[in-house]
């Protein structure tokens, strides 16, 4: 570059004073070391979320010999690795918590609806197959019931006049019937469970519970 270049004065030059490393950070925690501890190293099993502060040389040495399973026997290590596959959450063998059949789930849900005549048959479906017809629920005074709200109550097998506490109670009962965790992992009723959750959340959002 020419000395008379218009860009020459924009070049940065090395400062006269020697640049010094910042000393306001943590010191290396390696015994006898006085270097800055700019690198973190995990303290190990039982101290999750806690770290040592080491310099570059000592953090490399620490990581070279680090062993999370130090002090554990082979059986304990195998058990830990097995539990890690499920996020350390309890599991059950297939068949230990047998899922009820579709007929049993339908019967249990119908039994919930039959208690106290809490559901009705607006399309007279059960009457056609031999079930007893039920009167339509009374609409509470002072509130216009929309079709989406009627459908949500039907999904939960409840009358429109059901109080908030009963809505919550019915929601919990239906979730227990259809949730895979209570059915031995059976996911055949996930659509029904999703429909129940959506109905409850809708009723909750419009102030019914």
C-alpha positions as CSV (number, residue, x, y, z in Angstrom):
1,X,0.0,0.0,0.0
2,X,1.3,3.5,-0.8
3,X,2.1,5.9,2.0
4,X,-0.1,8.5,0.4
5,X,-3.1,6.2,0.1
6,X,-6.4,7.7,1.5
7,X,-6.9,4.4,3.3
8,X,-3.5,4.3,5.1
9,X,-4.7,6.2,8.1
10,X,-7.5,3.7,8.7
11,X,-5.1,0.8,9.5
12,X,-4.9,-0.4,13.0
13,X,-1.4,-0.5,14.6
14,X,-0.2,-2.6,17.5
15,X,-0.4,-0.7,20.7
16,X,2.7,0.3,22.5
17,X,1.7,-1.3,25.8
18,X,1.6,-5.1,26.1
19,X,-1.9,-6.4,26.3
20,X,-2.7,-8.1,29.6
21,X,-5.2,-10.9,30.3
22,X,-8.1,-10.0,32.4
23,X,-7.6,-10.9,36.0
24,X,-11.1,-10.2,37.4
25,X,-12.3,-13.8,36.6
26,X,-12.1,-16.9,38.8
27,X,-8.7,-18.5,39.5
28,X,-7.9,-22.1,38.6
29,X,-8.9,-24.4,41.4
30,X,-6.2,-26.9,40.7
31,X,-4.0,-27.2,43.8
32,X,-1.0,-24.8,43.4
33,X,-2.2,-23.2,40.2
34,X,-2.5,-19.4,39.9
35,X,-3.7,-19.2,36.3
36,X,-7.2,-17.8,35.4
37,X,-9.8,-20.5,35.6
38,X,-11.7,-19.7,32.5
39,X,-12.9,-23.3,31.8
40,X,-15.5,-25.2,33.7
41,X,-15.4,-28.9,34.4
42,X,-18.3,-31.0,36.1
43,X,-17.7,-32.0,39.6
44,X,-19.2,-35.5,39.0
45,X,-22.0,-37.8,40.0
46,X,-24.1,-36.4,42.9
47,X,-23.0,-32.9,42.1
48,X,-24.9,-32.2,39.0
49,X,-25.0,-28.6,38.0
50,X,-21.8,-27.8,39.9
51,X,-18.4,-27.2,38.2
52,X,-14.7,-26.7,38.9
53,X,-12.9,-23.7,37.4
54,X,-9.7,-24.7,35.7
55,X,-7.2,-23.2,33.4
56,X,-6.8,-24.7,29.9
57,X,-4.0,-27.1,30.8
58,X,-5.7,-28.5,33.9
59,X,-9.2,-28.8,32.4
60,X,-7.6,-31.0,29.7
61,X,-5.9,-33.1,32.3
62,X,-9.1,-33.3,34.4
63,X,-11.3,-34.3,31.4
64,X,-8.7,-36.9,30.3
65,X,-9.3,-38.9,33.5
66,X,-12.9,-37.9,34.2
67,X,-15.3,-40.9,34.9
68,X,-18.9,-40.2,35.9
69,X,-19.3,-43.8,37.1
70,X,-16.2,-43.8,39.3
71,X,-16.8,-45.8,42.5
72,X,-19.8,-47.7,41.1
73,X,-19.9,-51.4,40.6
74,X,-20.7,-53.1,37.3
75,X,-24.3,-54.0,38.4
76,X,-24.9,-50.4,39.5
77,X,-23.6,-49.0,36.2
78,X,-25.8,-51.4,34.2
79,X,-28.8,-50.5,36.3
80,X,-28.2,-46.8,35.8
81,X,-27.8,-47.2,32.0
82,X,-31.0,-49.2,31.9
83,X,-32.9,-46.6,33.8
84,X,-31.5,-43.8,31.6
85,X,-33.2,-45.4,28.6
86,X,-36.6,-44.4,30.1
87,X,-35.4,-41.1,31.7
88,X,-35.2,-42.7,35.1
89,X,-39.0,-43.0,35.3
90,X,-40.8,-46.2,36.5
91,X,-41.9,-48.7,33.9
92,X,-43.8,-51.9,33.9
93,X,-43.4,-55.1,31.9
94,X,-45.9,-55.8,29.1
95,X,-49.0,-57.5,30.6
96,X,-48.4,-56.5,34.2
97,X,-51.0,-53.8,33.9
98,X,-53.3,-55.3,31.4
99,X,-55.4,-52.9,29.4
100,X,-59.1,-53.3,29.6
101,X,-60.8,-54.3,26.4
102,X,-62.7,-51.8,24.2
103,X,-66.0,-53.3,25.5
104,X,-64.9,-52.9,29.1
105,X,-63.8,-49.2,28.5
106,X,-67.1,-48.5,26.8
107,X,-69.0,-50.1,29.7
108,X,-67.1,-48.1,32.3
109,X,-67.6,-44.9,30.5
110,X,-71.3,-45.7,30.0
111,X,-71.6,-46.5,33.7
112,X,-70.2,-43.0,34.5
113,X,-72.8,-41.5,32.3
114,X,-75.7,-43.5,33.7
115,X,-75.1,-42.4,37.3
116,X,-77.7,-39.8,38.0
117,X,-78.8,-39.6,34.3
118,X,-75.9,-37.3,33.6
119,X,-76.0,-37.8,29.8
120,X,-78.6,-37.8,27.1
121,X,-79.1,-39.3,23.7
122,X,-79.9,-36.4,21.3
123,X,-79.8,-38.6,18.2
124,X,-81.7,-41.5,19.8
125,X,-78.9,-43.8,19.0
126,X,-79.0,-45.9,22.2
127,X,-82.8,-46.1,21.9
128,X,-82.4,-47.8,18.5
129,X,-80.1,-50.4,20.0
130,X,-82.3,-51.1,22.9
131,X,-81.1,-48.5,25.4
132,X,-83.4,-46.4,27.4
133,X,-84.1,-42.9,26.1
134,X,-83.1,-40.0,28.4
135,X,-84.7,-36.6,28.6
136,X,-82.7,-33.7,27.2
137,X,-80.9,-31.6,29.8
138,X,-82.3,-28.4,31.0
139,X,-80.5,-25.3,29.8
140,X,-79.5,-23.0,32.7
141,X,-81.3,-19.8,32.8
142,X,-79.6,-16.5,31.8
143,X,-77.0,-18.1,29.5
144,X,-77.1,-19.0,25.9
145,X,-75.6,-22.4,25.2
146,X,-73.7,-22.6,21.9
147,X,-73.3,-25.8,19.8
148,X,-69.6,-26.1,20.7
149,X,-70.5,-26.1,24.4
150,X,-73.3,-28.7,23.9
151,X,-70.8,-30.9,22.1
152,X,-68.2,-30.5,24.8
153,X,-70.8,-31.6,27.4
154,X,-71.8,-34.6,25.3
155,X,-68.1,-35.6,25.0
156,X,-67.8,-35.6,28.8
157,X,-71.2,-37.3,29.2
158,X,-72.6,-34.5,31.3
159,X,-75.7,-32.4,31.4
160,X,-75.4,-28.7,30.5
161,X,-76.4,-27.8,34.0
162,X,-73.5,-29.7,35.5
163,X,-71.5,-27.5,38.0
164,X,-67.8,-26.9,37.6
165,X,-66.8,-29.3,40.3
166,X,-68.6,-32.1,38.5
167,X,-67.0,-31.3,35.2
168,X,-63.6,-31.5,36.7
169,X,-64.4,-34.8,38.5
170,X,-65.8,-36.3,35.3
171,X,-62.8,-35.2,33.3
172,X,-60.4,-36.9,35.8
173,X,-62.5,-40.1,35.7
174,X,-62.5,-40.3,31.9
175,X,-58.7,-39.6,31.7
176,X,-58.1,-42.5,34.0
177,X,-60.1,-44.8,31.7
178,X,-58.5,-43.8,28.4
179,X,-54.9,-42.8,29.4
180,X,-52.2,-45.2,28.1
181,X,-50.4,-45.2,31.4
182,X,-53.4,-46.8,33.1
183,X,-54.1,-49.2,30.2
184,X,-50.7,-50.9,30.1
185,X,-49.5,-48.7,27.3
186,X,-52.5,-49.3,25.0
187,X,-52.8,-46.3,22.7
188,X,-56.0,-47.4,20.9
189,X,-58.1,-44.8,22.7
190,X,-55.7,-41.8,22.2
191,X,-58.2,-40.2,19.9
192,X,-60.9,-40.5,22.5
193,X,-58.6,-39.1,25.2
194,X,-57.6,-36.2,23.0
195,X,-61.3,-35.4,22.4
196,X,-62.0,-35.5,26.1
197,X,-59.1,-33.1,26.9
198,X,-60.1,-30.7,24.2
199,X,-63.7,-30.6,25.4
200,X,-62.6,-30.0,29.0
201,X,-60.2,-27.3,28.0
202,X,-62.9,-25.6,26.0
203,X,-65.4,-25.6,28.8
204,X,-62.7,-24.3,31.1
205,X,-61.9,-21.5,28.7
206,X,-65.5,-20.3,28.5
207,X,-66.0,-20.3,32.2
208,X,-67.9,-23.5,33.0
209,X,-65.3,-24.8,35.3
